[in-house]
Amino acid sequence: MARWLVVLALLMLAGEARASGFWDSGVGLDLQCRSADEARRAACRGYIVAVADVFLGGDARVAGVRPCFRGGTSVPRLVETVAGYIERHPELRHFAAVIVVTMALEEAFPCR
């Protein structure tokens, strides 16, 4: 039940954020994460953590992809993982932000 609440919250955020353009793509997410404004960087962290939360303790997939977290993964590590992925794969920045985050997390935390 809690997982569905997170998914619902993400969908609501996506609808709200889509109006502002922040989370349309990896471009918007990257801009938020690199912003000089702490509130925007906090929103970036929150978005990444919310996407990661969807995969905890379940079998959720986004575009057929699923990261697997082992042990305690810190918020800074999640954010660094996504930021590094966007930097290494600028050709993927136009994908939906949720897809970019999921792909980055799956690369760093593959299921075995």
C-alpha positions, 0 to 999 in steps of 0.5 A: 500500500505504501508503495502505491502511495509513493507512486501516486505522489510521484504521478501527482508531482510529475503532473504539477512539475510538468506545468513548470517544466522542471521534470519533463526531462533529464535536462530539467532535472540536471538544471535543478540539481546544478542550480545555485538555489538550495530549494531547487537542489533540494527538489532535485534530491527529493525527486531522485529519492522518490524515484529510488523509493519506488524500487525498495522492497518490491518488483517495480520497473520503469521502462522494463528497468529495475535497480536493486539496492543493497545495504544503506545507500545514502542520498548524496550517493544517489544524487551523485550517481544520477548527476554522473550518469547525466554527465557521462550520457548527455545524449540521454538528457532528453528522456523523461526525468524518471527514465534517466534516474532509473537508468542511472540507478540501474547502472550503479545498482544492477540486480544480480 
